[in-house]
Structures are given as structure tokens and as C-alpha cells.
């Protein structure tokens, strides 16, 4: 991996680490659906003008169906899952669960795109799932109230994994700007239809929450997705989603500085276990030989 790509991964991790804090701080005020509508809507407005460049407009028209699908899989659905989870889970825990994304990305690539997996990668999956089990075990009462937010956070990573592989298969060669603006445009249309049924009383929402919501759209979505799609094209989806290795560290830092959240020993241990598993799955740790 080039140094420039590594630096982009680091920057993306810092920005996406902030997204968990912004969602945790604002999801209750806006409600998950409206918050995500604002997030993708603001991001789409920031980037939509770039689609009017002739070449990108042609790309948008040619690939609009796949841009719509990926807009749901990579923005509307996973963002909504995360926003719902943030009503119950703290920012640090959500970022740790998010670190499962490379595992699901590799698993889906194996099942769908026939990318072979070796024994260390399979071991890594088992380790990763054991890490998430350890993280949430003390929070589970085996009732809907306790496991649904956790399941929602996990579904976020599944959706990201499907989206990354769909992008690789169907949007290869499409400019990162077209992919970003196009998917966010369709995600916004989808979320607007849902949002009309969940409108909050906007007059009581504090200014700080509005600030966080706007930053969530401009910084953590529009800017971050430009970087993300660029990395998918330059280093591939499996390596691009390895950004989740670093996100928990930034998320812990931001959560401590901005929300005063405490980082527990269980969170650090779970992070280490999940990152070990993810490292094996992505080939950062271990060998890629002896493919099954």
C-alpha cells in the first residue's frame, strides 16, 4: 500500500470515528430516520453539483440503477441501523462492532465473488465473532430490548460488506465523485419518503444537535465517502474497509473528549480480539497460502 493511501485511511478513520459521536449525541433529538435523512441529504447537496459535469452526468445516467442499489446498501440502510443502535449503545461500543465490516466483506466476497479464503482467514472470522460476543455478553438479557440494538449495529457491517463488493463488481471504473454523489442522491430520495412519517418537533432541538447533524452530513459523509470510494478503486474493497481497524481508537478518543464516555477494559480487550480476527481475514496478519 502506498504511503498516500495509508494516510488517506488514517484520515478516514479519524473522520468516521467522529460520526459515532455525532450520532450518539443527536439520534434521540431527531430520531434515527430523520437524522439519517439530514445526514445523506446534506451530503448529497454538497456533492450534487459535481454530477453536472458532462462525463459524470453520463456515468450517472448509465449506472443509475446500481447507484440506487448501492445508495441503499452503503448509506440509507447502514446509517439507519447505526442511528437506531446509538439510542442504546455508546459510541465506543458501536465503533468496535463496526470493526466487523472487513470480516463480512471478505465472507461475502468469498461466497459471491468466489474470492478464495485460506485457513487463517477462517480462523480470523471465528476470532472476530468471539470478540463481538465477549463485548456484548454483559449487555445481553436475551430480550428484544437488549439484543435488537446490537443486532442492528451488526447488520450495519453486513450491509457495508455487500455494498463494498457490489461497488467492486458493478461500478469498476466509475469515478469516485459520481459514485459518491450518485449513491447519496438516491439514498436521500429513499430516506425522504420514510422521514415524513417520523418528523420531530424541530423547534425544541438544540443548536448543538443541529451543528452535529450538519457536520455528520458534510464532514463524516460527503468528505469521507469521497475518500472511501477513492480507496476502493485504488486498493480494493477488502483493504479499504480495513479502515475499521483504526476507527475504534479515534472513536474512544472523540467519545472521551466530546461526550465524557469511559473506555472500559472490556472494550479494549474486545477491540484487540476483533482486530486480531480482522487482521487474519484481510491478510494483514498471517499468510494467504493454503487456500481452501
C-alpha positions as CSV (number, residue, x, y, z in Angstrom):
1,X,0.0,0.0,0.0
2,X,1.3,3.4,-0.9
3,X,2.0,6.0,1.8
4,X,-0.6,8.3,0.3
5,X,-3.2,5.5,0.6
6,X,-2.2,4.8,4.2
7,X,-2.5,8.4,5.1
8,X,-6.0,8.5,3.5
9,X,-7.0,5.5,5.6
10,X,-5.8,7.3,8.7
11,X,-7.7,10.4,7.9
12,X,-10.9,8.5,7.0
13,X,-10.7,6.6,10.4
14,X,-10.5,9.9,12.3
15,X,-13.4,11.4,10.4
16,X,-15.6,8.3,10.7
17,X,-14.7,8.0,14.3
18,X,-16.4,11.3,14.8
19,X,-19.6,10.0,13.1
20,X,-20.3,7.7,16.0
21,X,-20.1,10.6,18.5
22,X,-22.4,12.8,16.4
23,X,-25.0,10.1,16.0
24,X,-24.9,9.2,19.7
25,X,-25.3,12.9,20.6
26,X,-28.2,13.6,18.2
27,X,-30.2,10.4,17.5
28,X,-32.6,11.0,20.4
29,X,-33.3,14.6,19.4
30,X,-34.0,14.0,15.7
31,X,-35.0,10.3,15.8
32,X,-32.9,7.8,13.7
33,X,-34.8,8.2,10.4
34,X,-34.8,12.0,10.3
35,X,-31.2,12.2,11.5
36,X,-30.1,10.0,8.6
37,X,-32.3,11.9,6.2
38,X,-30.4,15.0,7.2
39,X,-27.1,13.3,7.0
40,X,-27.4,11.9,3.5
41,X,-29.4,15.0,2.3
42,X,-26.7,17.5,3.4
43,X,-24.0,15.3,1.9
44,X,-25.9,15.0,-1.4
45,X,-26.3,18.8,-1.5
46,X,-22.6,19.2,-1.0
47,X,-21.8,17.0,-4.0
48,X,-24.7,17.1,-6.4
49,X,-23.3,19.9,-8.4
50,X,-20.4,17.7,-9.4
51,X,-22.8,15.4,-11.3
52,X,-23.5,18.1,-13.8
53,X,-20.0,17.8,-15.3
54,X,-20.6,16.1,-18.7
55,X,-18.6,13.0,-18.1
56,X,-20.1,12.4,-14.6
57,X,-23.6,13.0,-15.8
58,X,-23.2,10.4,-18.5
59,X,-21.8,8.0,-15.8
60,X,-24.8,8.8,-13.6
61,X,-27.3,8.1,-16.3
62,X,-25.6,4.9,-17.4
63,X,-25.2,3.4,-13.9
64,X,-28.2,4.9,-12.1
65,X,-29.7,1.6,-11.2
66,X,-26.6,0.3,-9.4
67,X,-26.1,3.7,-7.8
68,X,-29.6,3.4,-6.4
69,X,-28.9,0.0,-5.0
70,X,-25.5,0.9,-3.5
71,X,-27.1,4.1,-2.1
72,X,-29.4,1.9,-0.1
73,X,-26.8,-0.6,0.9
74,X,-23.9,1.8,1.7
75,X,-25.8,4.8,3.1
76,X,-29.6,4.7,3.8
77,X,-29.8,1.2,5.5
78,X,-26.5,1.0,7.4
79,X,-26.7,4.6,8.6
80,X,-30.3,4.0,9.9
81,X,-29.2,0.8,11.6
82,X,-26.4,2.7,13.3
83,X,-28.6,5.6,14.3
84,X,-31.1,3.2,15.9
85,X,-28.3,1.4,17.7
86,X,-26.9,4.7,19.0
87,X,-30.1,5.2,21.1
88,X,-28.9,2.4,23.4
89,X,-25.2,1.8,22.7
90,X,-22.4,4.2,23.4
91,X,-20.1,5.5,20.6
92,X,-17.2,3.3,21.6
93,X,-19.2,0.1,21.5
94,X,-20.7,0.9,18.1
95,X,-17.3,1.6,16.7
96,X,-16.0,-1.8,17.9
97,X,-18.9,-3.6,16.4
98,X,-18.2,-1.7,13.2
99,X,-14.8,-3.3,13.1
100,X,-16.5,-6.5,11.9
101,X,-17.0,-4.9,8.5
102,X,-13.9,-6.3,6.8
103,X,-14.9,-9.8,8.1
104,X,-18.3,-9.6,6.4
105,X,-16.8,-8.0,3.3
106,X,-14.3,-10.9,2.9
107,X,-17.0,-13.5,3.6
108,X,-19.4,-12.0,1.0
109,X,-16.5,-11.8,-1.5
110,X,-15.9,-15.5,-0.9
111,X,-19.5,-16.5,-1.2
112,X,-20.4,-14.2,-4.1
113,X,-17.3,-13.2,-6.0
114,X,-15.6,-16.6,-5.4
115,X,-12.5,-15.0,-3.7
116,X,-10.9,-17.9,-2.1
117,X,-10.3,-17.9,1.7
118,X,-7.5,-19.7,3.5
119,X,-7.4,-21.3,6.9
120,X,-6.0,-18.2,8.7
121,X,-8.9,-16.1,7.3
122,X,-11.5,-18.6,8.5
123,X,-9.8,-18.6,11.9
124,X,-9.9,-14.8,11.9
125,X,-13.7,-14.9,11.3
126,X,-14.2,-17.1,14.4
127,X,-11.9,-14.8,16.4
128,X,-13.8,-11.7,15.3
129,X,-17.2,-13.2,16.2
130,X,-15.9,-14.3,19.5
131,X,-14.7,-10.7,20.2
132,X,-18.1,-9.2,19.5
133,X,-19.7,-11.9,21.6
134,X,-17.3,-11.0,24.5
135,X,-18.0,-7.3,24.1
136,X,-21.8,-7.5,24.3
137,X,-22.2,-10.5,26.6
138,X,-22.7,-8.5,29.7
139,X,-25.3,-6.3,27.9
140,X,-27.5,-9.2,26.8
141,X,-30.6,-10.1,28.8
142,X,-31.9,-12.2,25.8
143,X,-34.9,-10.0,25.4
144,X,-35.8,-7.8,22.4
145,X,-34.8,-4.6,24.2
146,X,-31.2,-5.7,24.8
147,X,-30.3,-7.6,21.6
148,X,-32.1,-5.5,19.0
149,X,-29.7,-2.5,19.1
150,X,-26.7,-4.9,19.0
151,X,-28.2,-6.8,16.0
152,X,-28.9,-3.5,14.3
153,X,-25.2,-2.5,14.7
154,X,-24.1,-5.8,13.3
155,X,-26.4,-5.5,10.4
156,X,-24.7,-2.3,9.6
157,X,-21.4,-4.2,8.9
158,X,-23.3,-6.8,6.8
159,X,-24.8,-4.0,4.6
160,X,-21.4,-2.3,4.2
161,X,-19.8,-5.6,3.2
162,X,-22.5,-6.2,0.5
163,X,-22.1,-2.6,-0.7
164,X,-18.3,-2.8,-1.0
165,X,-18.4,-5.9,-3.1
166,X,-21.3,-4.6,-5.2
167,X,-19.2,-1.5,-5.9
168,X,-16.3,-3.6,-6.9
169,X,-18.4,-5.8,-9.3
170,X,-20.6,-3.2,-10.9
171,X,-19.0,0.2,-10.6
172,X,-15.5,-0.6,-11.6
173,X,-14.1,2.4,-13.5
174,X,-16.8,4.8,-12.4
175,X,-15.3,8.0,-10.9
176,X,-15.3,8.2,-7.1
177,X,-17.2,11.5,-7.4
178,X,-20.0,10.0,-9.5
179,X,-20.3,7.0,-7.1
180,X,-20.4,9.2,-4.0
181,X,-22.8,11.9,-5.3
182,X,-25.0,9.4,-7.1
183,X,-25.4,7.0,-4.2
184,X,-26.1,9.8,-1.7
185,X,-28.6,11.3,-4.1
186,X,-30.6,8.1,-4.2
187,X,-30.2,7.5,-0.5
188,X,-31.7,10.9,0.2
189,X,-34.7,10.2,-2.0
190,X,-35.3,6.9,-0.2
191,X,-34.9,8.4,3.3
192,X,-37.2,11.4,2.5
193,X,-40.1,9.1,1.8
194,X,-39.6,7.5,5.3
195,X,-38.9,10.7,7.1
196,X,-42.3,12.3,6.5
197,X,-43.7,9.7,9.0
198,X,-41.2,10.4,11.7
199,X,-40.9,14.2,11.9
200,X,-39.9,15.5,15.3
201,X,-40.6,18.9,16.9
202,X,-37.7,20.8,15.3
203,X,-38.3,23.9,17.5
204,X,-37.1,22.1,20.6
205,X,-33.9,20.6,19.1
206,X,-30.8,22.5,20.5
207,X,-28.4,24.3,18.3
208,X,-25.5,21.9,19.2
209,X,-27.5,19.0,17.8
210,X,-28.1,20.8,14.6
211,X,-24.4,21.5,14.4
212,X,-23.5,17.9,14.9
213,X,-26.1,16.8,12.4
214,X,-24.8,19.1,9.7
215,X,-21.2,18.0,10.4
216,X,-22.3,14.4,10.1
217,X,-23.5,15.2,6.6
218,X,-20.7,17.4,5.4
219,X,-17.6,16.0,7.1
220,X,-18.5,12.4,8.0
221,X,-20.4,11.6,4.8
222,X,-19.7,13.8,1.8
223,X,-16.0,14.3,2.5
224,X,-15.5,10.8,4.0
225,X,-17.2,8.9,1.1
226,X,-15.1,10.7,-1.5
227,X,-12.0,9.2,0.3
228,X,-13.7,5.8,0.7
229,X,-14.7,5.3,-2.9
230,X,-11.3,6.5,-4.0
231,X,-9.6,3.9,-1.8
232,X,-11.9,1.1,-3.1
233,X,-10.7,1.9,-6.6
234,X,-7.0,2.2,-5.7
235,X,-6.5,-0.6,-3.1
236,X,-9.7,-2.7,-3.4
237,X,-12.8,-3.1,-1.1
238,X,-11.2,-5.5,1.4
239,X,-8.3,-3.2,2.1
240,X,-10.5,-0.1,2.0
241,X,-12.8,-1.4,4.7
242,X,-9.7,-2.2,6.9
243,X,-10.1,1.5,7.9
244,X,-12.3,-0.1,10.7
245,X,-9.1,-1.3,12.3
246,X,-8.3,2.2,13.4
247,X,-11.8,3.7,13.9
248,X,-12.3,2.4,17.5
249,X,-9.2,4.2,18.6
250,X,-10.3,7.5,17.3
251,X,-13.9,6.9,18.5
252,X,-12.7,6.2,22.0
253,X,-10.7,9.5,21.9
254,X,-13.6,11.6,20.5
255,X,-16.1,10.0,22.8
256,X,-13.9,10.8,25.8
257,X,-13.2,14.4,24.7
258,X,-16.7,15.3,23.5
259,X,-19.1,13.1,25.4
260,X,-17.2,12.1,28.5
261,X,-17.7,8.4,27.8
262,X,-15.5,6.0,29.8
263,X,-13.5,3.4,27.9
264,X,-13.6,0.1,29.8
265,X,-11.1,-2.7,29.9
266,X,-13.7,-5.0,28.3
267,X,-13.9,-2.6,25.3
268,X,-10.1,-2.6,24.9
269,X,-10.0,-6.4,25.1
270,X,-12.9,-6.8,22.7
271,X,-11.2,-4.3,20.3
272,X,-7.9,-6.3,20.4
273,X,-9.8,-9.6,19.7
274,X,-11.8,-8.2,16.8
275,X,-8.8,-6.5,15.3
276,X,-6.8,-9.7,15.5
277,X,-9.6,-11.6,13.7
278,X,-9.9,-8.8,11.1
279,X,-6.2,-8.8,10.6
280,X,-6.2,-12.5,9.8
281,X,-9.2,-12.2,7.5
282,X,-7.7,-9.3,5.5
283,X,-4.2,-10.9,5.3
284,X,-2.6,-8.1,7.4
285,X,-1.7,-10.9,9.9
286,X,-0.8,-14.5,8.7
287,X,-0.3,-16.0,5.3
288,X,-2.6,-16.2,2.4
289,X,-1.3,-19.6,1.4
290,X,-3.1,-22.9,1.6
291,X,-6.3,-21.6,0.2
292,X,-9.3,-23.9,0.8
